[in-house]
């Protein structure tokens, strides 16, 4: 949530019930209420979301920049458009920086905008709330691997980043009672349908051991060859579980 704005989430129904993976998000100034956007903005929003689902850039500057200059700006549409620009084979980072700068006064501190800002020089953000877009979460994880603390230690954003699931547009994560050890912590002990995944530290340890086995190298040599930030990138995890895994592997004396 951003101060001064109302975030609206529209979820459609399918044959088997609600389809949150196809949701649409809009932001309107607080107290103004929702009103349908004009056709051009709706098309820009749908193009950006469709492009993110498919991994291709379906937007254009002609759609994005007039929206940023309109009197009824929707900051989240601008964030979507910025991520869509990154899908270009050779994204124009100068134009992207311009988009981020134009949006910043409207939603300062927004986690999705903070994620985009990690692509440019300047003070690194410190994010405690998870972003809405999965693409934003990946930008933050990558930045946190290179500059620990971009995702604040012990924050909700860190917990979410450690338990991401799904491949859709939106940031989704494993609910707490399906995480490893939930029953031991007083959870229900009867997880919902679907497998319980390995804990984040265990995932990193397993990855390093697999690389060591495939390369016929000692674990310690793999840890020397693959720095922490690269392990963060490869495993899709923030710095703290990666550092704990490295510490445990070295402490176990695995050769």
N, C-alpha and C positions, 0 to 999 in steps of 0.2 A: 504494500500500500504506500502511496506517495501523498505527502501533505498537500492539501488543496485539490486533490483529485479523487474521483470515484472510479474504481475499476470494475467494469462489467464483464461478466463471463457468460457467453451464450453457448449452451450445449444442446445439440440436436438429439433426437431419438432415432434409433434404427430398429430393425426387426426384433432385436433382443434387448432393447432398452437404451439408456443414455449412451452416447458415444463421445466421451470426453476427449479422446484422441483427435477428434475433428472440431474441437471447440474453437470459438472466436473470442478474442479479448479486445475490448475497447476501453479507452479512458476519456472521461468527460470532466470538466471543471466541477468541483464540489458545489452542490446545490442547484445545478442547472437542469438536472434530469437528462434522460437519454432522448435523443431524436435521431432519426435515420440519417446517415451520412449520404452525401450525394453519390451518384453512380460511379463517378471517377474514383473516389476514395474507396468505395466498396470493392471495385475491381482491383485497385492497388493492393488492398489488404488480402484479398483472395489470391492474387498472383504471388505475393510474398509468402503466404502460408503454403501454397501449393509448391512453390519453388523449394522451400525448406524441407518439405516432405520428400521431394524427389531429388534434392541435392543439386538443383540447377537454378540459375538466376533468371527469373521471369519478370523482373521489374526493370524500370528504366528511370533515368534522371528526370525525364519529362513527367513521370508519375510522382516521383519522390519529392523533388524540390518545390514544386508548386504547393504540395501539401504542407511542407514546413513553413511556408510563407502565408498560409491561409489564416483567417481570423478564428478558425475553429480547429486548431491543431490538436491532433491525437498523438501524444508522445509515444504511445506504444506502437502505433503504426510506423512512426519514424524509426523506432528500434527494429521492428520487423524488416523495414526497408534496408536498414544498415546491414543487418545480417544477410539479407538477400544479395547485397552488393558483394559481400565476401565470397559468395559462391562463384563469382566470375573467375575465369582461369587466370586473369591478371587484374585483380581488383585495384581500383584507383584509390589508394590510401589517402591521397590528398582530399579527394571529394568525401571520402568516408569520415575523415577527421572533421571536415566542415559540418557534416550531418551531426556528429557527436557534439560539437561545440554549439550548434543551434539548439539541440535538445537539452543541454545541460541546465540552462536557467529554468526550464519548465519542471524538471524532475531531478533536482540535485540529490545525489546519493542513491538513486535507483540502481538495484543490483545488476540489472541487464545493461544499463548504460555504463556502470562501472566496469563491467566485463569488456565492453567495447573499448573503453579508454585504456585498457592494458596493452592495446596494439600500438600506442603512441608514447612518445617521451613525456615525462612529467612524473609527479608524485604518484606512487602506486596506491591504488585504492585499498581500503581495508573493509571487507565485506562480511557481514554477519548474518544476513538473510539470504536464502537461496533465490536465484533469479527464476523467472518464469520459463525462459526458453532453454532447452537442452543445449543449444549451441553456445549460449552465454555461460552455462555451467562448464563446458569444456574449455572455453577461453580462460575462465577463472582458475581452473585446475592447472592448466598449462602455466599461467602466470605465477601461481602459488608454488609450483615446483621450482621455478627459477628464482622467485623472491618470496621465501616463506613468510606467511603472515598476510598475504593478499586475502586469503580466506582465513578469518580470525579463528585462532585455536579455541576449541571447545564450543564454537557457535553452532547454531542450527544449520548454517550454510555448510559447515564442515561435516556434520552428521549426514546431511543429505548427499554431499559429494562422495561420501564413503559408501553409500548404499544405492547408487543410481541403478535404475533398471529401464528397459525399454529402449526403443529406437525412434520414438516419435518426435514431434516438434517440441512438446512440453517437457519440462523437468519433472520426472517421476522417480520415486524411490521406494524401497522396500519398507512396508510398515513395520513398526518396532516389534510386534509380536511374532514376526516371521524371520527376524534376524537371529543369527547363531547365539545360543545361550539365553534366549528370551525366557524360557520356562524356568531356568535356574535363577533368573533375576526377578521371578514372581510374575512372569507373563502367563498367558492362558495355557500354554503348553499344547494347544491343539491348533496348529497353524492352518491358515486357509489353503485352498488348493494351490499347488505350485511348489517347486523345490525351495528349500532354504539354502541360500548361497553361502560360500565360505566367508569368514570375517575378512575385513580389508587387509589386515596384517598377514593372515594366512594366504591370501591371494597373491600378495607380493612374494612371499617366501616360496610358494609353489612355482611362480613364474621364474624366479631366479634359479631354483633347483632344476627346472625343466631346461633352461638355457644351458646350465652347466652340464647336464646329462647329454644334450644334443651336441654340444661343442667339445665334449670330453675334456672339460676343464674343471678345476676345483671351484667351489662356490666363491671362495675369497678372490680368485682371479676375475670371475665374472663381476663381482662387486667393484673391483678396481677398474674394469673396462667400461662399465655402464654406470655413469654418475647418477646421483639422486634425481636430478631434474629429468633425465632421460627415462628413469624408471617411473617417475610420475606420469610422463607423457605416454609411455607404453601401457601402463596399467590403468590409466585414467583415474588416478587417485591423488588427493592432496598430499602435502609433504609429510604430515605427522605419521600416518600409518606406514608410509614408505620408510621413514627414518626408524620407526620401531622395528620394522621387519629387518632392515639392515643390521640394527643393533643385535637382534636376536640371532640372526644368522652368524654373525661374527662371534657372538658369545657362546654359540653352540660348538664352535671349533670345527665346523664342517670343512673338510678339505676338498 
